[in-house]
Amino acid sequence: MFDSIFIGMSGLQSFSKGLKVISNNVANMNTAGFKSTTLNFGDMYYQQGASGFRASYGGAQFGTGVAALGTHVNFQQGDTRQTGNPLDMSIAGEGFFVTQDANGGDHVYTRVGQFDFDDAGYLVEKGTDRRVLGFNSNGTLVPISLDAMRNNSPQATTEIEFLGNLSSTATAHSINSVKLIDSLGAEHTVRLDLAAKTGETGVWTVKMVDGTTETAVGEIKFTAGTPAASNVLTLNYAPAGLPAFGVTLDFSKSITSFASGTSSTLTVASSDGVVAGTLSQVTFDETGVMTVTYSNGEESTGMQLALAQFESTDALVQTTGGGFTASDPKDAQIGRPGSKGLGNIASSQVEGSNVNLSAEFSELIVMQRGYQASSQIVSTANDMLRELFEMKGRG
């Protein structure tokens, strides 16, 4: 009967561990990237009973109880939910994000996908400060960083293209607020005045007006309303305190010169100069490539996220923050999203928990009944022992 108490106690201990696993699953049902676990049970060793027969002839064997062998992680992908945060990412398919502590150490693999940039400019997993790893331009696996990408350098204006109609029946036309950017990113506004040349049909003079200063630029020509290929002028602009720089004015493409009274629509179509820009947004495309957008409208591409996969997920061990470590780091096969069986990246959404609440409640009932039954075994064995001791006392 003492053995029965021991067996009943093993049931109590094992089912209480099962309840602990279920409790953790239910508590994390809304945790992004959480993977549920189940507890595996196994019967304990057997004892040979004392009988008049050898074991091979049907000798009795008695079990010694149940043991909680360990947990099994369910890696089934959870449902995704939109967050609106471009730094939240999920993996559509196989793979794990690869992270690492700031001081190095073993890689930690995760599917949580809730990231942000820290003060040092590193992409980190929220709540853990583990740095997310990716491939740099040399293909080396390093922490993803905004180093040297926080600002966008200015670009001086080198070319301006025009479009519209310059009325052949007009005598003058002005293009106001033509913006020129110098090499330091400063913006200058000038005006271009066009005047029909007396005695030469289809010929116009072009001059720049900067405040009170007028500078002749050149002439443009039209034949039957069509611009000449030579209508490409060079404007030499000298901002105060800086050396002069040349700007190409292209009147040779998307413009015409037909009769339209005194009204002309000729205006600036495009200009390649940009002022200095500061970082305004960071996004990742489906292949994990980082794109930085600046306040001046310019974009720049950076590093690419790395993903890892394993031939068997049994080699992974759970750690804090929804992460996993590999029992053997060599088992990790690290590559780029969308290649070698790895999934693609989806931004502004995260993978939810894969906890099945209905299944957990069903398991909860099983654990509760098992615990109650084991408790009843201990109670019954205890009653039988009490009766035995009372019988001996009466004897």
N, C-alpha and C positions, 0 to 999 in steps of 0.2 A: 504493500500500500504506500510505502514511502516512495517507491518507483512511480506509482500513479500520481502522487503529488508533484514529483519532479517533472513528469510528462505534462501534467496540467500547467505547471509553471512555465514550461517551454512554450506552450501555446499562448499563454498570457503575454509573455515577452515578445513573441513573434508577431502576434496580432496587434500589439501596441505599436510595433515598428511599422506595420502595414498602415495603421491609422495615421502615423506620423507622415508617411509618404503621401497618403491621400490628402491630408491637411495641407501639405506644402503645394501639391498640385492645385487644389482649390484656391488657396491664398494667392497663387500666381496666375489665375485664369485671365487676368487683364494685363499681365506683364509682357511687353513686346519681346518677341523672339524666344519666349520660354518654351522649353521642351519637357513634357510630362514624363514621369517615371512610374514604373510598376515594380513591386517587390516580389522577388522569386522565393518560393518556399521549398524546402527539401527535408525528407525524413532523416533522422539521425541514425547513428550506428545501431546494429542489432546485437542482442545478447543471446547466447545459447542457453536454453532452459535446462534445468536438471531433471532428466527423465530417464527411464530405463532403456531407452533406445538411442542408438547413435543418430547423428543429424541426418545421415544419408537414408535412414529408415523412418524419417518423419519426426525427428526430435523437435521439440518446441523451440521457437525463436520469438523473442519479445523486443519490440521497438522501444526506443528510449526518448521519443518525442520528435518535435519539429524544430527546424532552424531557419532563420531568415538568411538566405544565401547571399543576397545582394540585389541591387536595383538594375533595371534595364531601361534605357532612355529611348523614348519614342521620337525619332527624328522626322516624322511626317511634317510637311510644311503646313504652317498655320495660315489662316485667312489674312489678307492684307487690308489695311485701313488707311485712308487718306489723312494726311496731317497738314498739308500746305507748307511745310518747312522743306526747302530744297535740299537741306543737309540730312534729312531723314531718308534712308534708303532700304529697299528690300531686294532680295535676290530671287529672280524668277527662274527657278531651276536649282540645280545642284551647286554646292559651294558654301564656304564660310568666309566672312571677312577675317583678315589677319591683323592682329593687334599685338602690341608689345609695350611693356613698361618703359617709362622714360629712361631708366638706367639700364635698359637692355633686358637680358634674360630670355626665357623660353617664350615662344609665340603662344598667344591665346586666341582661339578661334571662336567666332560668334556669328549669329544670324540676327542679333538685336537690331543693328542698323540705325541707332539714334546717335548722331554725331554732331560735333560743334568744333569750332576753332578756339584754342586756348589763347592766353595772352602772348605766348611765344610764337603763335602762328601755326601750331601743329593741329592737325585734325585728330580729335580724340573722341573716345566713346564716353558719352555722358554718364556721370556717376562713378566712373572708374578711373578716368584720366589715362587710360591706356591709349597709346598712339596708334593710329590706323596706318598700315603699311601699304605701299604702292611702288610702282616702277618709275624711276626717273628716266631722263632722256637716254641714259646709257644702258637701260634695262636692269639696273641694280635695284634690289629690294630695300627701300629706305622709308622712314616715316614721311607721310604726306605733309608738306609744309607750304606756306604762303611766302616763303623767303624770296625776296626780290620781286614779288608780284603784287605788293600792296599799292604801288603807284604806277601810273602809266605816263611815260615821258611825252612831252609835247612834240609835235611834228610841224615844222614850218611849212607854210603853203608853197607848193611848187606848181600846181596846175589848177586852173579854174575853167570849167566848160559852161557854155551858154546854150539856151534854147529859146524858141519863140520866133515871132515874126517882127522884122524891122521894116516898118511901112515904107514902101518906095515913094509914097507921095508926101511923106513927112520930111521935114528939114533937120530935125534934131530929136534926140532921145537920150534920156539919162537913166542909168542903172544905179539906184541908190543903195546904200548900206552894203557895199561889197566888203566882206571881211577877209582880212589878211592876218595870218598867225606867224609871229617871228620865231626864232629858234629857242627862245626862252619861254614860249607859250603865251606871250602877251598878244592880245587881240587888238587890231587896228581896223578902223572903218574908213573906207574911201568911197568916192563916187566916180563912175566912168561916164563921161560925156561923149556922145557920138553925134557928129554933124555931117550932113550931106555935103560933098565937095562940089563947089560951084563949077559948072561946065563939064563935069565928068559923071555921067550917069552910072549909078550903081556903086559909086566909090564913097566911102565914109571915112572920116578921120576919127581917131580914138585918142582921148586924153584922160589922164587921171587927175582928180581934184582931191587934194588932202588938206582940209581946212581952207587956207587961202592960197595954197601952192598948187599950181597947175603944171602937169608934166605931160608932154606929148609922148604917145605910145607908138602910134603907127597908123596904117590904113588897112581897111578890109574892102573886099570887092564882091559884087554879085553879078552874075550873068543870067538874065531872064529869071531873076528871083532866086537863083541857086548860088550858094556861097562857093567861093573859090577855095581850092585845097590849100592855098597859101595864107588863108585867114587865120594864121597862128602867130600871135604877137608875143613879145617878151616885155614884161613890165619889170623894171628895176626899182625896187622899193627900199628906201633907207630909213628905218626907224631911228629915232633919237637914241644915241649911245650905242648903237649896234651897226655892224657892217651891212651894206646893202645886199639884198638877195633877189634873185630873179624869179619871177612868177610867169608861167606860160598862160596866156589867155587864148582859149581855143574857140574861135567863131566859125569853124569849118564843118561842123557836123549837123546838129539838130536845129538849125535856124534857116529861115527863109527871108526874102525881101519882096513881098507882094504889096499891091496897093490896098490900103485899109484906112484911108483918110489920114488923120494926124495921130491915130492911136497905134502904138506899137506894144507888143507883149514880150519883147526880148528881156530875159532875166537870167540870173545865175542858175544853172542846173545842178552843178556839183562842185565841191572844193575839197582837196585832200588835206588841208591843214587841220590840226586838232590841238586844243589846249591841253594842259596837264590834267590828268584824271586821277581820282582816288577810287579805291575799291568800293563797289556798291553791292555786288552779289557774287556768290560762288555756286555753281551748279555742276552736276555730274551727268554725263549722257549714259545711254544704255550700255556702252562698252567701258564705263567707269572712268572716262577721261574728264579731268577737271577743266572747267571753263570759268574764267574770271571776267566779270563785266565791270567797267569803270564808269565813273560819272560823266565822262566825255563821250560815252557811247561806244568806245572801243572795247574789243574783247581779246583775250589771250588764253591759250590753252596751256595746261600744266601737266602734272603727273597723272598716272592712271592707277586706279584701284587694283589691288591684287586679291585673288580669291584662292582658296585652298580646298582640295577635296581628298577623300580617303577611300581606299579600296574597301575598307570595313570600318564603320563607325564604332565598332566594339573597342577600337584602340583609343577612343576619346574618353577623357575623365572630366566630369563636371567640376567647375570652380565657381567663384562668385561672379555676380553681374551677368549671368547668362552665358558665361564663357566655358570653353573646353580646352584642355591641354592634351597633347598627344603623348601616350606612353613611350613612343619612340618618334622623335622629331623627323626621322627619315621617312616616316609613313606619309607625311604631308606632301601632296603634289600641288605646287603653287603655280598658277598661271593667270592669264588675263581673262576678264569677263567675256563670255561669248565664244571662247575657244576651248578645245579639248574637253568637251562635255560640260563645261562650266556654264552657269546661267548668266542671264543679262541683269543689268542694274535698273531698277525702277525708282525714280526720285520722288520726293514729296509723299512717301508712304512707307509704312513699316509693316513687318510681318508680325501678326498677333500670336498669342499663345495657342498651342495646339491641344489644350486641355479640353476633353469632352466631359462636360459637367454631368450629363446623364449617366455616362459610364462610371464616373467617379462616385456618384451617389449609389449606384448598384454595388460597387466594390465596398463602399462604406457599410452597407447593410450586411454583406458577407463577413467583413471584419468584425462587426459588432456581434453578430451571431456566433462567430468563432470564439470571440473573447468571452462571451457569456457562457458558452458550452464548456470552455476550458476552466472558467471559474467554478462552474457547477461540478466538474470533475474533482477539483481541489477540495471543494466543500464536502462532497460525498466521501472522498477518501479520508478526510479529516474526521467525519462522523463515524466512519467504520473503525478508525483507530481509537476514537474515544470509547466506543462500545467494547473494543478489545481490551483496553486498559481497565474498563469497569468490570468486565468479566474476570480479569486476572485479580482485581482487587477483592471481588467477592469470593474468589477461590481461596 
